[in-house]
Amino acid sequence: MTHVVVLVRWNEPFQKLATCDADGGIFVWIQYEGRWSVELVNDRGAQVSDFTWSHDGTQALISYRDGFVLVGSVSGQRHWSSEINLESQITCGIWTPDDQQVLFGTADGQVIVMDCHGRMLAHVLLHESDGILSMSWNYPSFLVEDSSESDTDSDDYSPPQDGPAAYPIPVQNIKPLLTVGFTSGDISLMNNYDDLSPAIIRSGLKDVVVQWCTQGNLLAVAGMERQSPLAELSGGLLLKSALIKFYNVRGEHIYTLETPVQRPITSICWGHRDSRLFLASGPALYVVRVEHRISNLQLLCQQAIASCLRDDKDIGKLILPPRLCSYLTTAFISTIKPPIPDPNNMRDFVSYPTAGNERLHCTMKRTEDDPEVGGPCYTLYLEYLGGLVPILKGRRISKLRPEFVIMDPKTDGKADEIYGNGLISTVIDSCNCSDSSDIELSDDWAGKKSPKISRASKSPKLPRINIETRKSPKLSRAAQEISRSPRLPIRKPSIGSPSLNRREFPLEDITQHNYLAQVTSNIWGTKFKIVGLAAFLPANLGAVIYKTSLLHLQPRQMTIYLPEVRKISMDYINLPVFNPNVFSEDEDDLPVTGASGIPENNPPCTVNIPIAPIHSSAQAMIDRPWRGP
């Protein structure tokens, strides 16, 4: 069952991520060997209204809508909890800048103040008719040392120019402001929760989301335009766009940015030293470039020329000096640049390593047993960009032995296509961000739905992922020979080495069901061989040998032999004779005899195929050989 994530909170000092779903489940994630793993789980069964880390990252404040509040450590220990009896719901909770008090906002406009030990301090009514949506401070979220990341690490970095500073100057000697957002769209800037004369901002927006920049001198307010009373009475359905308004610490309006986004903005976030503002709206992520000073003429000309070009390839057609062309190229550098796969070539993306040796992870799911096809089916998915891309599908073909046939998932129903199409839709619609101007938005994104990883989800139908046979002129004869006769002949069992009752798949079935490989096993389930069935795969795809000692006195051993199947070269088709049916019931394999009848010392199932090492590239970079004195 898939749960909708409603809150995401990052802990910078401890590098941990907290997520809360709609059912009240709280998960704390840590990154281990390149993959995010769950470290802590808390499920109270009530909906979470807010989750906030303390400024030093050591404590977490959790508030529930039913009035229950909890403070725990970053390691999962509970410090204190309390039940607040209210007639309304708690909507948000924050720490004070010194982490000595916690503030809770309610749906009836109250602020509840408690100390860091759970003692009640005050109840303050800020607004009689409006509820509180959010509270925040114009203060850094975390107090950490300067990051080791250099200012020149980003790809879109350009050397500072003469004139005013390229980045805003930090606000110093200014008391932190408490920012309270109400359901009416008004925002109060207060020196403290008991400030009697706060500065009021009339934003005129609904569903407002506020966020201070890291310097604390610029407030971004995002929300939807409100329809005029006349338009509401006439019943006119006018499409209103989302607006972003910027204010200073005194509540004075500075600038309004109009966007074509026609759905509510759920979250905003500053980044890149306050030079970028990220907007989340539905399944799309938008990037806004923010200039904290008056733009010079060179930058304005750059943006004007870039808006007239389709992409950076058209820059070479302009009659400009090389230096200006290089400067113009920076306008097309994207802020977010994930390795987005080509939707028409997804097979190569999931089958071959990425360019930067990035580690990709997979998930295997078991589908329902279908009496028509035989045993249970398992589908292997690639985890990427929040979606699942089906790679392989396996079906068990024997009830006694763990034997399987592996096929292409594209031939098996619509359930697998949902996963792949959902990811492709997400990749195309949400991650193809390019901020060549102040804001990069697309009208097509506004009407699309968020893809869900669910069997019942309805994703837009896209072309299926087809696998094509790679043809090579040098291997055409070998491929023809393989296509004329069955690949897996049955050999009579030898003494002491009974053969497997392996199913034979005719060439028509292999083509129709798109079978790729078959996994055979001995009766004990300790030795497995992987046999290629497709014409573009070698006959021997590897072997797995599993050994255990008597009474488990020694550690269990698993040996994996995998051939290196290259994308271009397929010389492994003309390999020596390989019989997938011969297994030894002893601990050691029978010796493999060569052409002259002399036993060879080759390891089983390798037949001189280059073996791909099975090890972690990340671990290899960390572990270094120890040298003695």
PyMOL commands that set and color helices and strands:
alter all, ss='L'
color gray80, all
select helices_A, chain A and resi 229-234+297-307+312-317+322-332+343-351+409-411+415-430+443-446+473-484+507-513+550-552+571-574+617-622
alter helices_A, ss='H'
color red, helices_A
select strands_A, chain A and resi 5-11+16-21+25-32+35-43+48-53+59-64+68-73+78-83+90-95+101-106+110-115+120-125+132-137+178-182+186-190+199-202+205-212+219-225+242-247+253-258+267-271+276-281+284-289+361-366+377-384+387-396+404-407+439-440+515-521+527-532+540-547+557-561+592-593+599-600
alter strands_A, ss='S'
color yellow, strands_A
deselect
rebuild
show_as cartoon
